[in-house]
Protein backbone atom coordinates (compact mmCIF):
# COMPACT_ATOMS: atom_id res chain seq x y z
CA UNK A 1 0.00 0.00 0.00
CA UNK A 2 1.27 3.50 -0.80
CA UNK A 3 0.95 6.44 1.56
CA UNK A 4 -2.27 8.23 0.70
CA UNK A 5 -3.14 11.56 2.35
CA UNK A 6 -6.86 10.90 1.90
CA UNK A 7 -6.50 7.59 3.76
CA UNK A 8 -4.67 9.31 6.60
CA UNK A 9 -7.44 11.92 6.90
CA UNK A 10 -10.05 9.15 6.87
CA UNK A 11 -8.27 7.22 9.64
CA UNK A 12 -7.75 10.28 11.81
CA UNK A 13 -11.40 11.27 11.53
CA UNK A 14 -12.54 7.72 12.24
CA UNK A 15 -10.46 7.56 15.42
CA UNK A 16 -11.55 11.08 16.41
CA UNK A 17 -15.19 10.02 16.21
CA UNK A 18 -14.75 7.02 18.56
CA UNK A 19 -12.64 8.23 21.52
CA UNK A 20 -11.99 5.82 24.39
CA UNK A 21 -10.30 6.56 27.72
CA UNK A 22 -7.36 4.58 29.06
CA UNK A 23 -7.80 0.83 29.51
CA UNK A 24 -11.08 0.90 27.56
CA UNK A 25 -9.75 1.35 24.01
CA UNK A 26 -11.15 -1.94 22.73
CA UNK A 27 -12.70 -0.54 19.56
CA UNK A 28 -9.55 1.47 18.80
CA UNK A 29 -7.23 -1.49 19.39
CA UNK A 30 -9.46 -3.69 17.25
CA UNK A 31 -9.43 -1.22 14.35
CA UNK A 32 -5.66 -0.85 14.54
CA UNK A 33 -5.28 -4.64 14.44
CA UNK A 34 -7.68 -4.83 11.48
CA UNK A 35 -5.61 -2.33 9.50
CA UNK A 36 -2.33 -4.04 10.38
CA UNK A 37 -3.71 -7.45 9.47
CA UNK A 38 -4.76 -6.10 6.06
CA UNK A 39 -1.11 -5.28 5.34
CA UNK A 40 -0.26 -8.99 5.81
CA UNK A 41 3.33 -8.43 6.96
CA UNK A 42 3.07 -8.13 10.74
CA UNK A 43 2.78 -10.47 13.66
CA UNK A 44 0.11 -8.89 15.87
CA UNK A 45 0.13 -9.07 19.67
CA UNK A 46 -2.70 -7.76 21.84
CA UNK A 47 -3.81 -7.30 25.42
CA UNK A 48 -2.25 -9.74 27.88
CA UNK A 49 0.30 -10.79 25.26
CA UNK A 50 1.90 -7.36 25.77
CA UNK A 51 0.49 -6.13 29.11
CA UNK A 52 1.39 -7.64 32.46
CA UNK A 53 -1.70 -7.02 34.64
CA UNK A 54 0.51 -6.98 37.77
CA UNK A 55 1.93 -3.64 36.66
CA UNK A 56 -1.30 -1.97 35.50
CA UNK A 57 -2.38 1.14 37.42
CA UNK A 58 -5.54 3.23 37.20
CA UNK A 59 -7.64 0.57 35.51
CA UNK A 60 -11.28 0.55 36.65
CA UNK A 61 -13.31 -2.57 35.85
CA UNK A 62 -16.56 -0.62 35.30
CA UNK A 63 -14.81 1.55 32.67
CA UNK A 64 -13.31 -1.55 31.04
CA UNK A 65 -16.69 -3.29 30.93
CA UNK A 66 -18.37 -0.25 29.37
CA UNK A 67 -15.56 0.10 26.83
CA UNK A 68 -15.88 -3.54 25.83
CA UNK A 69 -19.67 -3.23 25.48
CA UNK A 70 -19.26 -0.06 23.38
CA UNK A 71 -16.67 -1.75 21.16
CA UNK A 72 -19.06 -4.60 20.47
CA UNK A 73 -21.89 -2.15 19.76
CA UNK A 74 -19.63 -0.20 17.35
CA UNK A 75 -18.77 -3.38 15.44
CA UNK A 76 -15.29 -4.20 16.72
CA UNK A 77 -13.80 -7.42 15.38
CA UNK A 78 -14.68 -10.18 17.90
CA UNK A 79 -11.48 -12.06 17.04
CA UNK A 80 -9.39 -9.21 18.41
CA UNK A 81 -11.65 -8.58 21.40
CA UNK A 82 -11.19 -12.21 22.48
CA UNK A 83 -7.41 -12.04 22.04
CA UNK A 84 -7.21 -8.90 24.21
CA UNK A 85 -8.49 -10.79 27.27
CA UNK A 86 -9.77 -7.57 28.84
CA UNK A 87 -6.62 -5.49 28.23
CA UNK A 88 -6.12 -3.02 25.40
CA UNK A 89 -3.10 -2.18 23.29
CA UNK A 90 -1.44 -3.57 20.20
CA UNK A 91 2.11 -4.40 19.17
CA UNK A 92 2.93 -5.15 15.54
CA UNK A 93 6.16 -7.01 14.85
CA UNK A 94 7.80 -6.78 11.45
CA UNK A 95 10.78 -9.06 10.90
CA UNK A 96 12.79 -7.97 7.88
CA UNK A 97 14.84 -11.16 8.04
CA UNK A 98 18.00 -9.06 8.01
CA UNK A 99 20.42 -8.78 10.92
CA UNK A 100 20.60 -5.39 12.56
CA UNK A 101 19.14 -3.13 15.15
CA UNK A 102 15.60 -3.31 16.44
CA UNK A 103 13.45 -0.20 16.25
CA UNK A 104 10.37 0.38 18.38
CA UNK A 105 7.82 3.13 17.82
CA UNK A 106 5.07 3.86 20.35
CA UNK A 107 1.79 5.66 19.71
CA UNK A 108 -0.77 6.62 22.38
CA UNK A 109 -4.39 5.69 21.66
CA UNK A 110 -6.43 6.90 24.63
CA UNK A 111 -8.55 10.05 24.78
CA UNK A 112 -9.27 12.53 27.56
CA UNK A 113 -12.36 13.28 29.63
CA UNK A 114 -13.37 16.43 27.75
CA UNK A 115 -16.66 17.19 26.05
CA UNK A 116 -16.24 18.23 22.43
CA UNK A 117 -17.81 21.55 21.57
CA UNK A 118 -21.19 21.46 19.88
CA UNK A 119 -20.45 24.68 17.99
CA UNK A 120 -21.66 24.42 14.40
CA UNK A 121 -18.41 26.13 13.34
CA UNK A 122 -16.28 23.31 14.76
CA UNK A 123 -14.92 21.34 11.77
CA UNK A 124 -15.67 17.88 13.24
CA UNK A 125 -19.30 19.00 13.68
CA UNK A 126 -19.44 20.52 10.20
CA UNK A 127 -17.94 17.46 8.53
CA UNK A 128 -19.52 14.69 10.62
CA UNK A 129 -16.66 13.27 12.66
CA UNK A 130 -17.24 14.78 16.10
CA UNK A 131 -17.00 12.47 19.11
CA UNK A 132 -19.98 10.18 19.53
CA UNK A 133 -19.01 9.52 23.17
CA UNK A 134 -20.29 12.36 25.35
CA UNK A 135 -17.68 13.57 27.80
CA UNK A 136 -14.76 12.13 25.83
CA UNK A 137 -12.72 13.38 22.90
CA UNK A 138 -9.27 13.30 21.38
CA UNK A 139 -8.38 16.80 22.60
CA UNK A 140 -4.96 15.24 23.28
CA UNK A 141 -4.27 14.52 19.62
CA UNK A 142 -3.94 10.77 20.07
CA UNK A 143 -6.23 10.27 17.07
CA UNK A 144 -3.38 11.81 15.11
CA UNK A 145 -0.81 9.64 16.91
CA UNK A 146 -2.70 6.52 15.80
CA UNK A 147 -2.87 7.82 12.24
CA UNK A 148 0.85 8.62 12.22
CA UNK A 149 1.58 5.11 13.49
CA UNK A 150 -0.48 3.53 10.73
CA UNK A 151 1.07 5.89 8.18
CA UNK A 152 4.58 4.86 9.25
CA UNK A 153 3.86 1.20 8.56
CA UNK A 154 2.58 1.93 5.08
N, CA, C and O of each residue as an XYZ file, in Angstrom:
616
protein
N       0.846     -1.175      0.000
C       0.000      0.000      0.000
C       0.891      1.236      0.000
O       1.902      1.263      0.702
N       0.539      2.245     -0.763
C       1.270      3.503     -0.796
C       0.638      4.495      0.161
O      -0.562      4.437      0.430
N       1.457      5.409      0.674
C       0.953      6.443      1.564
C      -0.020      7.331      0.808
O       0.308      7.862     -0.253
N      -1.199      7.487      1.347
C      -2.273      8.233      0.698
C      -2.832      9.231      1.707
O      -3.398      8.832      2.725
N      -2.679     10.524      1.433
C      -3.141     11.561      2.345
C      -4.625     11.422      2.653
O      -5.041     11.630      3.793
N      -5.421     11.077      1.663
C      -6.860     10.904      1.900
C      -7.132      9.770      2.888
O      -8.044      9.868      3.709
N      -6.349      8.698      2.815
C      -6.500      7.587      3.763
C      -6.136      8.036      5.173
O      -6.811      7.678      6.139
N      -5.069      8.818      5.288
C      -4.668      9.310      6.603
C      -5.758     10.183      7.218
O      -6.061     10.056      8.404
N      -6.341     11.062      6.421
C      -7.435     11.917      6.904
C      -8.614     11.055      7.340
O      -9.218     11.300      8.384
N      -8.936     10.052      6.542
C     -10.053      9.155      6.873
C      -9.814      8.448      8.206
O     -10.706      8.394      9.053
N      -8.597      7.901      8.391
C      -8.273      7.218      9.639
C      -8.365      8.166     10.823
O      -8.980      7.839     11.838
N      -7.757      9.339     10.697
C      -7.747     10.284     11.810
C      -9.171     10.655     12.205
O      -9.490     10.708     13.393
N     -10.012     10.907     11.239
C     -11.399     11.269     11.529
C     -12.170     10.094     12.139
O     -13.004     10.286     13.024
N     -11.892      8.905     11.672
C     -12.539      7.720     12.243
C     -12.169      7.580     13.724
O     -13.041      7.374     14.568
N     -10.886      7.691     14.032
C     -10.461      7.557     15.422
C     -10.940      8.730     16.276
O     -11.221      8.561     17.462
N     -11.034      9.913     15.677
C     -11.551     11.076     16.414
C     -13.002     10.849     16.833
O     -13.411     11.244     17.924
N     -13.752     10.227     15.979
C     -15.186     10.018     16.213
C     -15.468      9.017     17.336
O     -16.512      9.093     17.985
N     -14.549      8.085     17.566
C     -14.753      7.022     18.560
C     -13.696      7.072     19.672
O     -12.915      6.130     19.806
N     -13.651      8.138     20.467
C     -12.638      8.229     21.521
C     -12.931      7.270     22.679
O     -14.086      7.031     23.033
N     -11.857      6.732     23.255
C     -11.987      5.818     24.395
C     -10.902      6.157     25.419
O      -9.741      6.344     25.056
N     -11.280      6.236     26.693
C     -10.295      6.561     27.724
C      -9.430      5.345     28.038
O      -9.738      4.219     27.649
N      -8.340      5.607     28.752
C      -7.356      4.581     29.062
C      -7.933      3.300     29.633
O      -8.815      3.325     30.490
N      -7.424      2.191     29.148
C      -7.795      0.828     29.512
C      -9.174      0.421     28.990
O      -9.681     -0.645     29.338
N      -9.778      1.266     28.159
C     -11.079      0.897     27.562
C     -11.054      1.013     26.043
O     -12.111      1.016     25.412
N      -9.876      1.107     25.447
C      -9.745      1.350     24.008
C      -9.875      0.062     23.189
O      -9.016     -0.254     22.366
N     -10.938     -0.656     23.423
C     -11.149     -1.939     22.733
C     -11.487     -1.746     21.263
O     -10.961     -2.460     20.409
N     -12.355     -0.796     20.959
C     -12.700     -0.535     19.561
C     -11.463     -0.044     18.817
O     -11.164     -0.506     17.716
N     -10.747      0.901     19.432
C      -9.554      1.468     18.803
C      -8.509      0.391     18.542
O      -7.976      0.295     17.437
N      -8.216     -0.412     19.548
C      -7.230     -1.486     19.390
C      -7.658     -2.459     18.295
O      -6.837     -2.903     17.493
N      -8.928     -2.781     18.269
C      -9.458     -3.693     17.255
C      -9.279     -3.125     15.848
O      -8.882     -3.846     14.932
N      -9.570     -1.842     15.675
C      -9.431     -1.215     14.348
C      -7.966     -1.191     13.919
O      -7.643     -1.473     12.766
N      -7.091     -0.854     14.852
C      -5.662     -0.847     14.537
C      -5.235     -2.245     14.080
O      -4.550     -2.382     13.067
N      -5.629     -3.261     14.807
C      -5.279     -4.643     14.444
C      -5.863     -5.018     13.084
O      -5.209     -5.705     12.298
N      -7.083     -4.575     12.802
C      -7.679     -4.827     11.483
C      -6.812     -4.248     10.373
O      -6.509     -4.927      9.391
N      -6.415     -2.989     10.536
C      -5.612     -2.331      9.501
C      -4.250     -2.996      9.348
O      -3.767     -3.167      8.229
N      -3.630     -3.371     10.455
C      -2.332     -4.040     10.383
C      -2.448     -5.417      9.738
O      -1.585     -5.816      8.955
N      -3.501     -6.131     10.063
C      -3.714     -7.454      9.467
C      -3.889     -7.337      7.955
O      -3.409     -8.190      7.209
N      -4.564     -6.304      7.505
C      -4.764     -6.099      6.064
C      -3.443     -5.956      5.317
O      -3.362     -6.299      4.137
N      -2.409     -5.452      5.989
C      -1.106     -5.284      5.344
C      -0.369     -6.609      5.180
O       0.549     -6.712      4.367
N      -0.767     -7.626      5.948
C      -0.262     -8.990      5.812
C       1.264     -9.097      5.898
O       1.874     -9.877      5.167
N       1.878     -8.314      6.788
C       3.331     -8.433      6.960
C       3.751     -8.269      8.421
O       4.935     -8.103      8.715
N       2.786     -8.314      9.327
C       3.071     -8.127     10.743
C       2.571     -9.304     11.563
O       1.566     -9.934     11.236
N       3.295     -9.581     12.630
C       2.779    -10.470     13.659
C       2.133     -9.543     14.689
O       2.773     -8.606     15.166
N       0.884     -9.796     15.030
C       0.114     -8.886     15.875
C      -0.055     -9.485     17.269
O      -0.472    -10.633     17.427
N       0.277     -8.682     18.267
C       0.134     -9.067     19.673
C      -0.812     -8.083     20.345
O      -0.753     -6.880     20.090
N      -1.682     -8.598     21.205
C      -2.700     -7.763     21.842
C      -2.841     -8.070     23.323
O      -2.473     -9.146     23.794
N      -3.383     -7.098     24.043
C      -3.809     -7.303     25.420
C      -2.769     -7.950     26.306
O      -1.652     -7.447     26.432
N      -3.132     -9.072     26.924
C      -2.248     -9.744     27.878
C      -0.981    -10.307     27.236
O      -0.045    -10.679     27.944
N      -0.941    -10.374     25.922
C       0.297    -10.791     25.259
C       1.372     -9.716     25.427
O       2.565    -10.008     25.337
N       0.948     -8.474     25.669
C       1.895     -7.360     25.771
C       1.778     -6.579     27.081
O       2.635     -5.748     27.384
N       0.736     -6.837     27.848
C       0.487     -6.126     29.112
C       0.550     -7.125     30.265
O      -0.133     -8.149     30.247
N       1.362     -6.824     31.250
C       1.391     -7.636     32.464
C       0.432     -6.989     33.462
O       0.727     -5.911     33.978
N      -0.703     -7.616     33.741
C      -1.695     -7.021     34.642
C      -1.149     -6.648     36.022
O      -1.705     -5.771     36.685
N      -0.070     -7.300     36.465
C       0.511     -6.982     37.773
C       1.062     -5.556     37.841
O       1.227     -5.003     38.929
N       1.344     -4.969     36.687
C       1.935     -3.638     36.664
C       0.963     -2.560     36.190
O       1.359     -1.407     36.021
N      -0.281     -2.911     35.979
C      -1.298     -1.966     35.497
C      -1.776     -1.102     36.658
O      -2.045     -1.606     37.749
N      -1.880      0.197     36.418
C      -2.377      1.138     37.420
C      -3.503      1.962     36.812
O      -3.493      2.252     35.616
N      -4.472      2.337     37.636
C      -5.538      3.235     37.203
C      -6.626      2.589     36.367
O      -7.447      3.290     35.777
N      -6.646      1.292     36.307
C      -7.643      0.572     35.506
C      -8.866      0.290     36.372
O      -8.760     -0.336     37.426
N     -10.027      0.757     35.919
C     -11.281      0.555     36.649
C     -12.159     -0.425     35.873
O     -12.460     -0.200     34.701
N     -12.563     -1.501     36.522
C     -13.307     -2.565     35.847
C     -14.601     -2.065     35.215
O     -14.962     -2.519     34.130
N     -15.306     -1.145     35.862
C     -16.558     -0.619     35.296
C     -16.296      0.110     33.980
O     -17.091      0.010     33.045
N     -15.187      0.840     33.907
C     -14.812      1.548     32.673
C     -14.437      0.538     31.594
O     -14.819      0.690     30.434
N     -13.698     -0.482     31.976
C     -13.307     -1.548     31.043
C     -14.549     -2.239     30.483
O     -14.659     -2.440     29.274
N     -15.475     -2.599     31.358
C     -16.693     -3.291     30.930
C     -17.508     -2.437     29.963
O     -18.024     -2.941     28.965
N     -17.622     -1.145     30.260
C     -18.370     -0.249     29.369
C     -17.650     -0.108     28.029
O     -18.289     -0.102     26.977
N     -16.328      0.004     28.067
C     -15.555      0.102     26.831
C     -15.716     -1.126     25.955
O     -15.850     -1.013     24.736
N     -15.704     -2.295     26.571
C     -15.882     -3.542     25.826
C     -17.284     -3.620     25.225
O     -17.444     -4.026     24.074
N     -18.289     -3.236     25.989
C     -19.669     -3.228     25.479
C     -19.812     -2.237     24.328
O     -20.462     -2.539     23.327
N     -19.208     -1.055     24.464
C     -19.258     -0.065     23.383
C     -18.568     -0.594     22.131
O     -19.081     -0.444     21.022
N     -17.403     -1.213     22.312
C     -16.665     -1.747     21.164
C     -17.510     -2.754     20.398
O     -17.541     -2.740     19.167
N     -18.186     -3.617     21.119
C     -19.058     -4.603     20.469
C     -20.202     -3.904     19.739
O     -20.551     -4.279     18.619
N     -20.783     -2.889     20.375
C     -21.889     -2.149     19.756
C     -21.430     -1.395     18.510
O     -22.204     -1.222     17.568
N     -20.174     -0.945     18.500
C     -19.633     -0.202     17.354
C     -19.089     -1.123     16.268
O     -18.599     -0.645     15.245
N     -19.169     -2.437     16.474
C     -18.771     -3.384     15.437
C     -17.323     -3.821     15.468
O     -16.784     -4.227     14.438
N     -16.678     -3.749     16.621
C     -15.287     -4.201     16.718
C     -15.188     -5.683     16.371
O     -16.108     -6.461     16.625
N     -14.070     -6.050     15.796
C     -13.803     -7.421     15.384
C     -13.707     -8.326     16.621
O     -12.809     -8.161     17.447
N     -14.629     -9.271     16.742
C     -14.683    -10.185     17.899
C     -13.386    -10.976     18.073
O     -12.984    -11.276     19.197
N     -12.742    -11.308     16.970
C     -11.481    -12.057     17.042
C     -10.461    -11.304     17.896
O      -9.796    -11.889     18.751
N     -10.353    -10.008     17.652
C      -9.389     -9.210     18.406
C      -9.841     -9.006     19.849
O      -9.028     -9.053     20.772
N     -11.139     -8.780     20.038
C     -11.649     -8.580     21.400
C     -11.340     -9.790     22.278
O     -10.960     -9.636     23.439
N     -11.500    -10.986     21.730
C     -11.186    -12.209     22.483
C      -9.698    -12.291     22.807
O      -9.321    -12.656     23.920
N      -8.852    -11.953     21.832
C      -7.406    -12.035     22.041
C      -6.912    -11.031     23.076
O      -5.884    -11.257     23.716
N      -7.635     -9.923     23.246
C      -7.214     -8.903     24.209
C      -7.351     -9.367     25.653
O      -6.623     -8.890     26.524
N      -8.260    -10.278     25.917
C      -8.487    -10.794     27.271
C      -8.680     -9.675     28.301
O      -8.166     -9.749     29.417
N      -9.429     -8.641     27.908
C      -9.767     -7.572     28.843
C      -8.742     -6.458     28.967
O      -8.927     -5.540     29.766
N      -7.664     -6.519     28.194
C      -6.622     -5.488     28.232
C      -6.383     -4.961     26.823
O      -6.312     -5.730     25.864
N      -6.262     -3.655     26.710
C      -6.122     -3.024     25.401
C      -4.654     -2.828     25.036
O      -3.757     -3.027     25.855
N      -4.437     -2.433     23.792
C      -3.101     -2.182     23.289
C      -2.716     -3.192     22.229
O      -3.195     -4.325     22.214
N      -1.837     -2.750     21.344
C      -1.442     -3.571     20.202
C       0.037     -3.360     19.916
O       0.533     -2.234     19.944
N       0.728     -4.445     19.641
C       2.106     -4.399     19.167
C       2.140     -5.142     17.843
O       1.612     -6.246     17.720
N       2.769     -4.521     16.857
C       2.931     -5.152     15.545
C       4.419     -5.398     15.325
O       5.229     -4.475     15.404
N       4.764     -6.632     15.054
C       6.159     -7.007     14.853
C       6.397     -7.269     13.373
O       5.711     -8.078     12.748
N       7.384     -6.564     12.829
C       7.804     -6.783     11.448
C       9.229     -7.300     11.495
O      10.120     -6.633     12.021
N       9.443     -8.471     10.953
C      10.778     -9.056     10.902
C      11.262     -8.985      9.462
O      10.740     -9.671      8.583
N      12.262     -8.149      9.233
C      12.792     -7.971      7.878
C      13.605     -9.174      7.425
O      13.870     -9.339      6.234
N      14.005    -10.021      8.388
C      14.838    -11.161      8.041
C      16.302    -10.790      7.895
O      17.131    -11.641      7.573
N      16.625     -9.531      8.128
C      18.005     -9.057      8.011
C      18.559     -8.776      9.404
O      17.842     -8.269     10.266
N      19.828     -9.102      9.627
C      20.418     -8.778     10.924
C      20.530     -7.262     11.079
O      20.667     -6.527     10.100
N      20.470     -6.824     12.309
C      20.603     -5.390     12.561
C      19.840     -4.972     13.794
O      19.331     -5.798     14.552
N      19.777     -3.688     13.970
C      19.139     -3.129     15.154
C      17.625     -3.282     15.107
O      17.016     -3.397     14.043
N      17.048     -3.278     16.292
C      15.595     -3.313     16.442
C      15.113     -1.898     16.709
O      15.716     -1.167     17.495
N      14.040     -1.518     16.063
C      13.448     -0.197     16.247
C      12.045     -0.376     16.805
O      11.274     -1.204     16.319
N      11.724      0.396     17.817
C      10.371      0.378     18.383
C       9.783      1.783     18.299
O      10.450      2.765     18.627
N       8.556      1.867     17.868
C       7.821      3.131     17.818
C       6.562      2.956     18.654
O       5.903      1.919     18.571
N       6.220      3.953     19.456
C       5.066      3.858     20.352
C       4.105      4.999     20.046
O       4.517      6.140     19.842
N       2.823      4.672     20.019
C       1.793      5.659     19.712
C       0.644      5.525     20.707
O       0.041      4.459     20.833
N       0.346      6.625     21.415
C      -0.766      6.617     22.376
C      -2.096      6.522     21.649
O      -2.239      7.004     20.525
N      -3.082      5.886     22.311
C      -4.387      5.685     21.661
C      -5.565      6.134     22.512
O      -6.701      6.135     22.037
N      -5.314      6.517     23.768
C      -6.435      6.898     24.634
C      -6.851      8.355     24.404
O      -6.113      9.147     23.817
N      -8.049      8.681     24.881
C      -8.553     10.051     24.780
C      -8.556     10.674     26.171
O      -8.031     10.097     27.123
N      -9.152     11.855     26.275
C      -9.272     12.534     27.563
C     -10.743     12.771     27.887
O     -11.608     12.724     27.012
N     -11.001     13.027     29.166
C     -12.365     13.281     29.634
C     -12.718     14.745     29.389
O     -12.737     15.554     30.317
N     -12.991     15.070     28.151
C     -13.366     16.425     27.747
C     -14.554     16.302     26.803
O     -14.589     15.417     25.948
N     -15.516     17.186     26.960
C     -16.659     17.193     26.050
C     -16.322     18.046     24.835
O     -15.908     19.197     24.973
N     -16.498     17.490     23.666
C     -16.236     18.230     22.431
C     -17.301     19.303     22.243
O     -18.482     19.077     22.506
N     -16.873     20.454     21.792
C     -17.809     21.551     21.569
C     -18.909     21.141     20.595
O     -18.689     20.334     19.692
N     -20.063     21.698     20.789
C     -21.193     21.463     19.884
C     -21.343     22.613     18.885
O     -22.311     22.660     18.126
N     -20.395     23.521     18.890
C     -20.451     24.677     17.994
C     -20.571     24.223     16.542
O     -19.814     23.360     16.095
N     -21.513     24.796     15.810
C     -21.660     24.418     14.403
C     -20.453     24.815     13.549
O     -20.294     24.324     12.431
N     -19.608     25.700     14.073
C     -18.412     26.125     13.336
C     -17.241     25.154     13.507
O     -16.267     25.210     12.756
N     -17.338     24.283     14.478
C     -16.279     23.306     14.761
C     -16.217     22.310     13.597
O     -17.222     21.679     13.270
N     -15.060     22.169     12.982
C     -14.924     21.342     11.774
C     -15.429     19.908     11.972
O     -16.130     19.404     11.095
N     -15.110     19.230     13.073
C     -15.674     17.882     13.244
C     -17.201     17.866     13.236
O     -17.800     16.897     12.768
N     -17.838     18.914     13.744
C     -19.302     18.998     13.683
C     -19.770     19.275     12.261
O     -20.738     18.676     11.791
N     -19.087     20.175     11.584
C     -19.441     20.524     10.199
C     -19.319     19.325      9.264
O     -20.144     19.128      8.372
N     -18.268     18.523      9.487
C     -17.944     17.460      8.534
C     -18.283     16.055      9.039
O     -17.927     15.064      8.401
N     -18.964     15.967     10.176
C     -19.518     14.688     10.621
C     -18.577     13.719     11.299
O     -18.803     12.510     11.242
N     -17.523     14.211     11.943
C     -16.656     13.270     12.657
C     -16.408     13.674     14.113
O     -15.388     13.312     14.699
N     -17.343     14.421     14.687
C     -17.243     14.776     16.104
C     -17.415     13.523     16.962
O     -17.996     12.531     16.525
N     -16.910     13.587     18.166
C     -17.000     12.471     19.107
C     -18.440     12.026     19.312
O     -19.335     12.845     19.521
N     -18.648     10.714     19.248
C     -19.983     10.178     19.532
C     -20.115      9.785     21.002
O     -21.193      9.395     21.449
N     -19.018      9.889     21.751
C     -19.009      9.524     23.170
C     -19.011     10.789     24.019
O     -17.971     11.422     24.200
N     -20.172     11.154     24.535
C     -20.288     12.360     25.346
C     -19.310     12.330     26.517
O     -19.182     11.328     27.220
N     -18.629     13.447     26.703
C     -17.681     13.565     27.805
C     -16.279     13.096     27.473
O     -15.387     13.166     28.318
N     -16.071     12.617     26.253
C     -14.758     12.130     25.834
C     -14.433     12.653     24.442
O     -15.304     12.744     23.578
N     -13.167     12.994     24.243
C     -12.719     13.375     22.900
C     -11.202     13.269     22.820
O     -10.513     13.138     23.832
N     -10.711     13.328     21.608
C      -9.268     13.295     21.385
C      -8.718     14.715     21.369
O      -8.086     15.128     20.397
N      -8.958     15.467     22.453
C      -8.378     16.799     22.599
C      -6.858     16.694     22.743
O      -6.144     17.678     22.550
N      -6.378     15.524     23.076
C      -4.962     15.237     23.279
C      -4.206     15.043     21.964
O      -2.979     15.144     21.936
N      -4.913     14.772     20.900
C      -4.266     14.522     19.616
C      -3.889     13.073     19.378
O      -3.207     12.769     18.398
N      -4.317     12.168     20.253
C      -3.941     10.768     20.066
C      -4.592     10.140     18.840
O      -4.107      9.126     18.337
N      -5.687     10.728     18.349
C      -6.235     10.265     17.073
C      -5.202     10.468     15.966
O      -5.090      9.659     15.044
N      -4.457     11.557     16.076
C      -3.376     11.808     15.110
C      -2.198     10.873     15.346
O      -1.566     10.419     14.392
N      -1.896     10.578     16.613
C      -0.809      9.637     16.913
C      -1.088      8.280     16.265
O      -0.201      7.680     15.656
N      -2.318      7.808     16.400
C      -2.698      6.524     15.804
C      -2.504      6.574     14.295
O      -1.947      5.654     13.696
N      -2.970      7.656     13.693
C      -2.870      7.824     12.241
C      -1.417      7.866     11.797
O      -1.058      7.262     10.786
N      -0.583      8.574     12.542
C       0.846      8.625     12.217
C       1.440      7.217     12.300
O       2.210      6.811     11.429
N       1.081      6.480     13.347
C       1.578      5.111     13.488
C       1.205      4.236     12.309
O       2.039      3.498     11.784
N      -0.045      4.321     11.894
C      -0.480      3.535     10.730
C       0.199      4.028      9.456
O       0.545      3.231      8.585
N       0.389      5.335      9.350
C       1.070      5.890      8.181
C       2.514      5.429      8.085
O       3.016      5.178      6.989
N       3.183      5.316      9.223
C       4.575      4.860      9.252
C       4.695      3.447      8.693
O       5.648      3.146      7.975
N       3.746      2.586      9.012
C       3.856      1.197      8.560
C       3.491      1.017      7.090
O       3.757     -0.031      6.501
N       2.886      2.034      6.507
C       2.581      1.926      5.079
C       3.852      2.061      4.274
O       3.814      1.999      3.045
